[in-house]
Amino acid sequence: MAEFTTPVGRLVYGSPTRRNPVTDNHGKPVMQADGVTPATEINFGIAIPKQGEQFFQQTEWGAKIYEAVKSGWQRGEEQRADFSWKVTDGDSNIPNKKGNIPSQKEGYAGHWVINFSTRLNVKLYDYIHSQGGEIFEDGTIQTGHYIQVYATAEPNNKNNPNVQTPGVYLNPVYVAHSAYGPIIQTSSGPDVSTVGFGGGQLPPGATTTPQGNGGFNPAAPQGQQPQGGNGGYNPNANNAPQGGNGGYNPNANGGYNPNGQQPQGGNGGYNPAPNGTPAHGVNPQNAAQSAPQQGYNAQGASSVQQGNGAPNHSFANGGQ
């Protein structure tokens, strides 16, 4: 095992506090030792500017990683193209196992990206407003900020001699918050500004002002509709009830050689009084005893149903 401290680098993905589920090579959850509790771990990567070196192993921190590798892999395994160095060449145009091209990701080009992971908690320290005050609030360090990492490196065959893919584990221990930087948006999916939200006219009864619960109101003035909320039925209304929540829910670096290179209720079933029949299905021959329609509860209650709306230790070079 070797210990090393990185230079200041930019946090380009992940978080030193947010935990993620651990999965195996088949995408199945990995359990803790009790066999019941799903395992979680912390994953993040920082981008270190290149300084003219051809291989990251030629840097001070990279030499430490190489030292750890050689302590466990001694038959030239580090020369294999699939050796898991956990360091990504940010200038690479070769898609990784997730189909991402490193050089096209924000903050990668011109950098070595070191990919860290651990199942232990990482301690955070403030080096912006103090010289080492411990940070206890999650979210203080955000993707795009600048940090330093103190970590350990150890070969991945230390506790598992039969590991299929040779590599190294880079385990973060301490993280120093060094500086702020432009936030990097790392969520997947299309840009929300391009999906069409906010267009079109609001439907009748919709309002941008909060309007309470919209439940049954026995004192509502004749002819008025309940507003907002769940579209409750108003027995005094002359028109169809409004509202309702039934909205439509529609990297390999190659071998380094030191010597070389959904709702119910609403308007369903409303009949606008054909042939002179009063609205809401009231029988004119028995209006006084008629059972209320459309989900109206004689006790004043209304039932409205509403609609609903990972990474592991990489066996390549890790990262996003």
Secondary structure, DSSP 8 states (H G I E B T S, - for coil): -EEEE--SEEEEEEEEEEEEE-B-TTS-B-B-TTSSSB-EEEEEEEEEE--S-SSGGGSHHHHHHHHHHHHH--SSGGGSTT-B-SEEETT--S--TTS--GGGSTTTTTEEEEEEEESS--EEEESSSSSSEEE-STTSS-TT-EEEEEEEEEETTSS-TT-SS-BEEEEEEEEEEEE---------SS-GGGTTTT-S---TT--SS--------TT--TT----STT----TT-SS------------------TT-----STTTT----GGG--GGG--TTSGGG----TTB-TTS-B------------SSS---
